[in-house]
Amino acid sequence: METDSKNQIKRLDELKKGQTGIISKLSPDIRTTIRLWSMGIKSGSQIEVMQTFPSYIIRIKDFYDFAVGRDISTSMLIYNIQKPKSS
């Protein structure tokens, strides 16, 4: 995969299906952060966007798939974003 030419920190809701990256920051809301931690979603985790509608489905470390709502996807920050593999 190629690095996004504008490799910067983006919100999860700005990523497209197939893009990968690393979680930089979760949510400013501590309850949401604790909920994400309990599911194994932590800063530093490698993610891949599997679906963007109706909710975001992210794959953590090529193994676990999680659905997150729009509210969480707008507060989760991702860096080291890679373009999707071309078929």
Sequence and secondary structure as in RCSB ss.txt:
>XXXX:A:sequence
METDSKNQIKRLDELKKGQTGIISKLSPDIRTTIRLWSMGIKSGSQIEVMQTFPSYIIRIKDFYDFAVGRDISTS
MLIYNIQKPKSS
>XXXX:A:secstr
  B TT   EEGGG  TT EEEEEE  SSHHHHHHHHHTT  TT EEEEEE SSSEEEEETTTEEEEE HHHHTT
 EEEEEE     
